[in-house]
Amino acid sequence: MDEANIRASKDIPPAEVADVELYHAKSFWTKYVFSQDAKVIAIQYSGTAAAIGFVALVLSWLMRLQLGFPGLADFITIEAYYQFVTIHGMIMVVYLLTAVFLGGFGNYLIPLMVGARDMVFPYINMLSFWFYFLAVVLLVVSFFVPGGPTGAGWTLYPPQAILSGTPGGSGAGIIMMLLSLIVFIIGFTMGGLNYVVTVLQGRARGMTLMRLPLSVWGIFTASVMALLAFPALLVASVMMLFDRLLGTSFFMPTLIEMGEQLSYGGGSPIMFQHLFWFFGHPEVYIVALPAFGIVSDLLSTHARKTIFGYRMMVWAIIGIGGLSFIVWAHHMYVSGMNPYFGFFFATTTLIIAVPTAIKVYNWVLTLWRGDIHLTIPMLFSLAFIVTFVNGGLTGLFLGNVVVDVPLSDTMFVVAHFHMVMGVAPLMVIFGAIYHWYPNVTGRMLDEAMGKWHFWVTFVGSYLIFFPMHYVGLVGVPRRYPELGDSAFIPDSVQMLNSFISLAAFAVGFAQLLFIYNVITSLRRGKIAEKNPWRATTLEWQTPDMPPTHGNWGDELPVVYRWPYDYSVPGAAEDFIAQNDPGPQPAGETKT
Amino acid sequence: MIIVLLFLLVVAVIAGRWLSRQGLMSQPWLEVGVGDITEGRDRTALSGAKLGLFVFLAVVGGFFALLVSGYVMRMGYPDWRNTPMPPLLWVNSALLVMGSVLLHNALLSARKGDRATTRLALAVAGVAAFGFLAGQLVVWQQLTDAGLGLTANPANSFFYMLTGIHGLHIVGGLVAWGRTTLAVFGDHPVEQQVTRIELSALYWHFLLFVWALLMVVMLGWADDLVNMCNQLLR
């Protein structure tokens, strides 16, 4: 960095970025309900996602109740069990994880972190939330239609998804599900446009792409991926809706049901699988990339150390984003595909482990010789690293065709994806909520409750999912409500299942504690300092804390440095904020 | 899925070209200040609205690429019979071309401040769009009357779905057209509406392009190419 730049930077007008005309709320309704403020929309997204996530949690309890203690609850019929499995999976993947990371954190963090007043298209942003809300309502309504919600499994594979043998298949359940997905995707597209364009156009002066916090990089790349991947689910949903309602045969082969030939014929169920997984695999990274980004920021801030290998981190995010579009068929090894395809997709699957591993090394190296504060966000971040490594390693096994074929559709797969894209991203979500709660509310979350929440969740998830790998290895298939009499399954599996269920109940209750903490701390939490974690990024540098409508008061911030200036030798404090011009002029030069 | 992968390749090339100018090789930890760094590669030169439209068009493009991917995958099956294309489709296509030309014309005259021509061009473009939609409905009617309904053959199912979804996008475009036209018929100087007209025109050109590709695929002009791809994948 040459001195000329530093000198030039002293008298830079703050806002060469055209200041946007802000929308001003006129009534309670436009301020809190139909709000166009990204921060309010973020809270609405997160709140709705948490509410529907609670439904998913209860469903998982019911599933574990059936698996751990079969016959204890007689209202859990086989049909009901299928419905629980389906809706639990669908909610967690689409309506909770995607919505919280992109709709929640994306809306809250993007404008604040890039130094903008709001999203570029606030009105469309508001519509985005209300479409999401409608999608959630449709999903909930499907519980109350005749026949109940669909029980087709979260992958909704045809032909079974729309046949009468599957719960909700001949009723309205599957129709509501598909409609809900279509509405969700339309809503997401509106939000995604905002996230992408705001990162590209809304950045404050001096905020180059290579000065973006990794959180923004993760959310940005995931949004781009989601914009390209969700249309595949949209196409699949529309075509299945045609098959179900209008009698076309896009996915439906010639079928005989209850001795009667159906009018379908000639369709290809494999085509659905291609379309579904063309969305489904990028979806894994749509959830993972924001988690990667956010955890990088949490680790750096709470270890008071620059992120290790920032450039590599950015390249890895972009690389993962690109590669994730050419691995989809590794979910279809057992669909009878051409062996050369399997070879190709196994290879790409293993290649994608390279940038992912780079990220893991960099997180660990960020911690190395850092000043690690074991705050709750840090605890969750550490838990994320180990959980993600655990889940990722079994992913390498399953990515190989020869290993996947015997393990396909066993509890091993269930354990794998719960570790890697269930528990791991949730760890980041929790860590991020503990980290940014003071920024949203101006108060800290209760630490003692937080520690309980963390330890029960962390240890508990391992008690749930570690034994589940073994259950899968013995050969217990997934989606079976009861083990029945199978010669190859030892009796001890039932004991293990009961144990897993007890752990699952405990982890679930820890989440209730967390929700209690979030609600009570609104009023009773310790008042937060202005920048309680002494972080460098812009969202902590707003004139008002918590940031008000418009974020920046009269003048937009000017960005002078990258977001990871922690423990800079010679600096007055152990962090230098991004909008801090720093000591003038020479002392700042690092080599 | 070849089609959608080709589409993604195009998107990746554009994104890659853009990223290559964003200083991904820079060393942000060494660079302090706002001087040089902001120039050139700071933000893209497009306005927010235009960039938003381009991103949206990429999404719509991906959507249609996936639909055509499905079409092409299904074509490989023996029971496939291409839908006979009623001649009226050529009239409809001409209307769509006309709309595109007129909107471009409206844009040019709005830039010059020629209010009367802008109004006329916009209004006739809208009529052409409604004509296109009506024509498509008549085509549906003709096909159904000929016994080629939605479920008669997989090709027909695709024909109705593709034309229907394309039509829905035209309807969406008409909403934007309506807002633009209302604004142009208002009192403000027509120059203020240039961005709006430009965005409408861009969207129209894009839908015309999509329609042209759909026609090529549905007429069977691309059959040889498709068969070649399907052979490769078998």
Interface residues (C-beta under 8 A of the other chain):
Chain A: M1 A4 N5 I6 A8 S9 I12 V17 V120 F121 T189 G192 L193 V196 V197 L200 Q201 G202 R203 R205 G206 T208 L209 M210 R211 V224 L227 L228 P231 A232 L234 V235 V238 M239 F242 L246 G247 T248 S249 F250 S263 G265 G266 G267 S268 M271 H274 L275 F278 T306 Y310 R311 V314 W315 I318 G322 F325 I326 N338 V558 V559 Y560 R561 W562 Y564 D565 P581 G582 E588 T589 K590 T591
Chain B: M1 V4 L5 L8 V11 A12 A15 L19 Q22 G23 L24 M25 S26 Q27 P28 W29 L30 E31 V32 G33 V34 G35 D36 I37 T38 R41 D42 R43 T44 L46 G48 L51 G52 V55 F56 A58 V59 G62 F63 L66 L67 G70 M73 R74 Y77 D79 L150 T151 P154 S157 M161 I165 L233 R234
